[in-house]
Amino acid sequence: MNLPDILEIHDTHVGLRRAVNQDSMLVQLAQNEEQWQTKGSLFMVADGMGGHKGGEKASQIAVQQVSLVFGKMLAMGHDKALRRALLDANQEIHKCGKVNHEFFNMGTTASILLLNGKGAWVAHVGDSRVYRIREGMVEQLTYDHSYIWEVARIHNITPEDAAKKGILSNKITRCLGPEPEVLVDLEGPHEILRGDTYLVCSDGLSNKVTDEEMGLICTQLEPKSAAELLIDLANSRGGPDNITVVIARIPGKSDEHSPMVRPTMDQPSLTDRLFKWSWLPFLIIGLLIISVSLSFYYNQIMSFEPRFFGLIMIGTSFFVASVLAFYFSELKNRTQMHPMESQPAGLRIHRRRMFTPHDQMEKILKDLENLIVGLERQKTTNLEWKVLLAKARTCLKENKTTESLHLVGKVLHEAILMVQNAKKLLQPFP
C-alpha cells in the first residue's frame, strides 16, 4: 500500500495535582514510501514512577532508547526490533537506578504502537494503553499489567467489578526499570482499515475518562480538538495525574471496508526454516533403522548376530543426532533474540466497548454542568458558559454531535484555565 497521510497529534499535561510531568512520549512518522514500508510510523507513551526525578528520568530513558534501538534492529523484523528496543530500555533504566541513589528503583510504563506496510503492531509493559477506535467500537489492544486486572483475570470478572470489591487499581505488576529483566507483551500485526483511529495514552487519561467517551470524542473531532478535550475532561474530574495523549487517524471513512493494510508476518529465511527442522530427518531415519533391526532380530528367533547390533547402533546414532539437532535449533531460536523474548501473543482485543453519542454526551454535559455549579460557588465562572451549554444540548437533540462537542470543549477549556489560574493565585510566595 502507499504511504497514508496519517492525521496525528500528541499532547501532554501535568494535571492539576502534580508539580512535575513524569510522562514522556515519542512520535516518529514515516517521511516517504520507503520509510513506511521498511520502518513505519512509531507512537509511544511512557509514564514514569519513582519520585519526581526518578519517574521523569525513567520515562525519558525509555523513549530515547526506543528511538535509538528500534531503527538499528529492523533487520531482525519489526516485532523483534520492538521487543529488543524495550528490553534494552529496561536494562538502561535499571543500570541508571543502580548507580544513582536518587533514582533507585525508578521505573516506567511503555506502550508502543507501530503502523507500517505490514499492519499495526503493539508492544507494551505496564498500564498505559493503546486503543483502536473503529465503526462505533473502542477496542483496548493492551492488557493492563496491574494488580486489579490480574485479580479480575483469575476470578473471571471485569476490572470494574474487582474495583467494587476494594482492589487497589493503581498498583502495577510489571514495568521497565526495577528488575534487570522484564517480559514484554507483543501483539500483531493487526489489519489496518480506512478510518481507523488509534489512541495511545497514560493512565492519567484512562483512569478518569471512560473508553466510551474516548471513542466518541476521537470519532467526532479532529485529532487536535479531540486531544485537547480529552485532557480537559480528565482535569475536570480532578486531574490527579499527568495526562498524555497521542492520536493517529488513518484517512478515509470507516464504512470503506477495504483494508489499507492486510497484515503480513516477517518470514524467516530459507536457512532458518531448514535449520529449524534439521532434526526431523535424523529422527525418522533413526527410528526406521531401529524398528527394522528389531524386526529382523525377533524374526530370527531372537538370535543375536553382529549385523543386528551394528544396525541398532547406527539407528541409535541417528536418533541421538536428531535430539541434538532439535536442541541446537531451539537454542539458536532463543539466543537470536533475548532470554526474555517469546513469540507474539496473537491478535487479542483485551476489551471492546460500543459507544453511542447520545449516552456519552449526556454524561459529559451533566459533569460539566456540575463543575460550573461548583465554580459559581467560588465566584469563578463565566455567564456565557450556560448559554453555550444550552446550545450544546440543542445541537445534541438535533443529532449534531460534533457541534455539541465543540461547544462543550470551548466551555470546558475555559473552565479548566480558570481553575488553574485560581490555583496559581492560591500558591504561597517562595
Buried (B, 14 or more C-beta within 10 A) or exposed (E): BEBBEBBBBBBBBBBBEBEEBBBBBBBBBBEEEEBBBEBBBBBBBBBBBBBBBBBBBBBBBBBBBBBBBBBEBBEBBBBBBBBBBBBBBBBBBBEBBEEEEEBBBBBBBBBBBBBBBBBBBBBBBBBBBBBBBBEBBBBBBBBBBBBBBBBBBEEEEEBEBBBEEEBEBEEBEBBBBBEEEBBBBBBBBBBBBBBBBBBBBBBBBBBBBBBBBBBBBBBBBEBEBBBBBBBBBBBBBEBBBBBBBBBBBBEBEBEEEEBBBEBEEEEBEEEEEEBBEBBEEBBEBBBEBBEBBBEEBEEEEEEEEEEBEEBBEBBBBBBEBBEEBBEEBEEEBEEEBBEBBEEBEEBBEBBEBEBEBEEBBEEBBEBBBEBBEEBBEEEBBBEEBBEBBEBBBEBBEEEBBEBBBBBBBBBBBBBBEBBBEEEEEEEEEE
